[in-house]
């Protein structure tokens, strides 16, 4: 195992990797947390005093164990150091630190790190086999690079929001920051791929991911059709959840709540809901064009019985259905517990809180709760001493 910060590494597959993390908010920190969960030593660089912006972003002003709950969600397994990137002494320290790291991660707007003297070409002088990873809203070049790259805004501009909601209302973006989270996964995947190559060949790599690229990848089926055919999609008037699907597809009101119903073979649907032969025996194209007519029948039928009734009956019939639950309900479900998706994580003061751990399993991998979420600059002495190869509090 790499000797640098050895005692702060996990035993996972990335235990020999050191990551210098300049990222903030969600996309970058989620990516680096995943790397830390897999054993990497992740060093989070923050502004002296206040730390990164997410520490001050709280749900309705509430803290948890003295920190923002949002910050706690994606900053475990990290060491925290502070540095003023405009201060010459701190700049020199960061350059020394870069020489000991395998990866640098940042998610500022394109050009910011270059102006500060911490861009890819700048840092190669200190580490010629560095993997330099950037996350942005729209990518490193192009006419939109100066636009604010916020999740909901990119959902809107990229076509993702335009396909959600009934035609009678406005497009509906996802309530969860799906592009931030999905881009984080792609960023961590890209980093690991580049590190694998750099370790073998010594070749430096510049990795770039963006919310826009992720959104297009999520919509790769629809994008291919749009670019290669003359087919046009419009949101349905009756609320079918995706413009390119037949009925049923979406959330349906029952007598006592809501449930989701997905794609079902036409004959089976006709038998269960008593659809007229004029619908079930038409051509595929006509079936699609009459989907609102089908959906209106389903909407009416679904309201005649309870969710429990429909779940039992339709599951027995082999239909794809599911109840509509809150996140509060789902995290208490035995399925979540048995797969270990929720873990007890340590807060800065030693208290614990429940959080989503690794969303996948690797045999032999320890649980993710290795290092508590750090306070601002908590590991300044440790990291600066390790860079200088001296013990904490020992005179330089």
ABEGO torsion letter per residue (X at the ends): XBABGAAABBABAAAABBBBBABBEAAAAAAAAAAAAAGBBBBBBBBBGAEBAAAABBBGGBBBGGBBAAAAAAABGBBBBBBBAABAAAAAAAAAAAAABABBBBABBBGAAAAAGABAAAAAAABAABBBBBBBAAEABEAAAABBBBAAAAAAAAGAAAABEBAABBBBBBABBAAAAAAAAAAAAAAAAAAAAAAAAGBBBBBBBBAAAAAAAAAAAAAAAAAABABBBBBBAAGBABAABBOBBEBBBBAAEBBBBBBBBAAAAAAAAGBBAAAAABBAAAAAAAAAAAAAAAAAAAAABBAAAAAAAAAAAGBBBBBBBBAAAAAABAAAAAAGABBBBBBAAGBBBBBBBBABBBBGBBBABABBBBBBGAAAAAAAAAAAGBBBGBBX
